[in-house]
Amino acid sequence: MRPDPRFTQGTANVLPGTIGVFVDDAGDDSYHGAFAGQFSGPFQNPSTRAGSLGFGNNQGLGVFLDGAGTDSYQVDGEPVVPGVPHRGNATTVNPGNDSTGAGVGAGIFIDQ
């Protein structure tokens, strides 16, 4: 049995003021992340859409930046948010939508 998916690749959630940064500046890449149903820990505000690939929660800042190449993405359980694109090649997901959890914070996903 596989464990529940957790935060990966440019994600900050653990404590206030944490920063997670992932930068890739070249090459064709394949990424696999996951949105867990819920993630909570000691002294944290739970996020009902705990994320990955540029996600911020609990006053953390998560940044995912891929600067070049033709990239492929698989994000298990990524929520559908009307008007917000899924993480993918040549896509930006701005803060304030599915890049931020219930516990305040900010996340940004950019694939150029």
C-alpha positions in Angstrom: 0.0 0.0 0.0 1.3 3.4 -1.0 1.4 6.1 1.7 -0.7 9.2 1.3 0.8 11.8 -1.0 2.6 14.7 0.5 4.0 18.1 -0.4 6.7 18.2 -3.0 8.6 20.5 -5.3 8.4 24.1 -4.3 5.9 23.9 -1.4 5.9 25.5 2.0 3.5 24.4 4.7 5.2 23.3 7.9 5.6 26.5 10.0 4.9 30.2 9.5 7.6 31.9 7.5 8.8 28.7 5.7 9.8 29.0 2.0 9.9 26.2 -0.5 11.5 27.1 -3.9 12.0 24.8 -6.9 13.7 26.2 -10.0 14.6 24.4 -13.2 16.1 26.6 -15.9 16.4 24.2 -18.9 15.5 20.8 -20.4 12.5 18.7 -21.1 11.2 17.4 -17.7 8.5 15.2 -16.3 7.0 16.0 -12.9 4.7 14.0 -10.7 3.0 15.7 -7.7 -0.1 15.1 -5.6 -2.9 16.9 -3.8 -3.7 15.1 -0.6 -7.2 15.2 0.7 -6.1 17.0 3.9 -2.8 17.7 5.6 -2.3 18.9 9.1 0.3 18.8 11.7 1.1 20.2 15.1 0.2 23.9 15.4 -1.0 24.1 11.8 -4.1 25.1 10.1 -5.3 22.2 8.0 -5.6 22.6 4.3 -8.5 20.8 2.7 -6.6 20.9 -0.6 -3.1 20.2 0.4 -1.0 20.8 -2.6 2.3 20.4 -4.4 4.2 22.1 -7.2 4.2 25.7 -6.0 1.8 25.7 -3.0 1.8 27.8 0.2 -0.1 27.2 3.4 0.4 28.2 7.1 1.9 31.5 6.2 4.5 29.8 4.0 5.6 30.7 0.5 5.8 28.0 -2.2 7.4 28.8 -5.6 7.7 26.4 -8.6 9.5 27.8 -11.7 10.4 25.9 -14.8 12.1 28.3 -17.2 12.4 26.3 -20.4 11.7 23.1 -22.2 8.7 21.0 -23.1 7.5 19.6 -19.8 4.9 17.1 -18.7 2.9 17.1 -15.5 0.9 14.6 -13.6 -0.7 16.0 -10.4 -2.9 13.4 -8.6 -6.1 14.8 -7.2 -5.5 18.4 -8.3 -8.7 20.3 -7.6 -10.8 21.8 -10.3 -11.1 25.5 -9.8 -13.2 27.3 -12.4 -11.1 29.7 -14.5 -7.8 28.3 -13.1 -5.6 26.1 -15.3 -4.2 22.9 -14.1 -0.4 22.8 -13.7 1.1 22.2 -17.1 3.6 23.2 -19.8 3.5 27.0 -20.6 1.1 27.6 -17.7 1.0 30.0 -14.7 -1.1 29.4 -11.6 -1.2 32.6 -9.6 -1.4 33.0 -5.8 -4.9 33.3 -4.3 -6.5 30.4 -6.0 -5.5 26.7 -5.8 -2.0 27.6 -4.9 -2.9 28.7 -1.4 -4.3 26.6 1.4 -6.8 27.4 4.1 -4.1 28.5 6.6 -3.0 31.6 4.7 0.2 31.7 2.7 1.0 32.0 -1.0 2.0 29.8 -3.8 2.9 30.3 -7.4 3.5 27.9 -10.3 5.1 29.1 -13.5 6.2 27.0 -16.4 7.5 29.2 -19.3 
